[in-house]
Amino acid sequence: MLGGTFDPIHLGHLIVAEEARVRLALDAVVFIPAQVSPLKLQGAFAPAEHRCRMVELAIEDNPYFYLSRIDLERQGPSFTVDTLRAIKASCDTQTELFFIMGADSLGTLKSWRAPQEILRLARIIAVSRPGFELDLTALERDVPGMSQEMEIITAVQVGISSTEIRARLEQGLSIKYQVPAPVEAYIREQGLYSGRRTRVARRVRPCC
């Protein structure tokens, strides 16, 4: 599982997902757009139905990638532990869950809701950049048991961020080769982010 606001989804997200899939021989990677991220309580820049559609367009050519609307179908912030509980309950007992996240974000896991239960529900795939070293002692101190419930992989790093993409669009600059071509076309067609400075934090209907 790879969660996020995906505002918008970009090639960096896809590279990380594919690297995790290949390295750990995953049967599938499920992209889970957040309704409202607890770390971004101001809300998203684009409504959920647009972010959802952009994810669909970005992953449509990869048969191992899937979209889940689970976080879009409930009110309030999208807490990871709640998402994992719901997905775990829908799976058979033989299904093993993995949660993909950036290695540099692991230090914040102690402040997430029910971090110990997150580790019980899913193994963490920590995606590290070349040259980045995890302080495993500190991580284990913050969330006991983390080192035993974690896989570390190093993925190709690309200097792309959703924040920078939105800024470029506001300035009228090209985002070609930073997002999949169908996503770029959708952004242009819908007029997303162009001069847009007001966040969207209200409840919106799921995209499909």
Secondary structure, 3 states (H helix, E strand, C coil): CEEECCCCCCHHHHHHHHHHHHHHCCCCEEEEECCCCCCCCCCECCCHHHHHHHHHHHHCCCCCEEECCCCCCCCCCCCHHHHHHHHHHHCCCCCCCEEEEEHHHHHHHHHCCCHHHHHHHCEEEEEECCCCCCCHHHHHHHCCCHHHHEEEEECCCCCCCHHHHHHHHHCCCCCECCECHHHHHHHHHHCCCCCCCCCECCCCCCCC
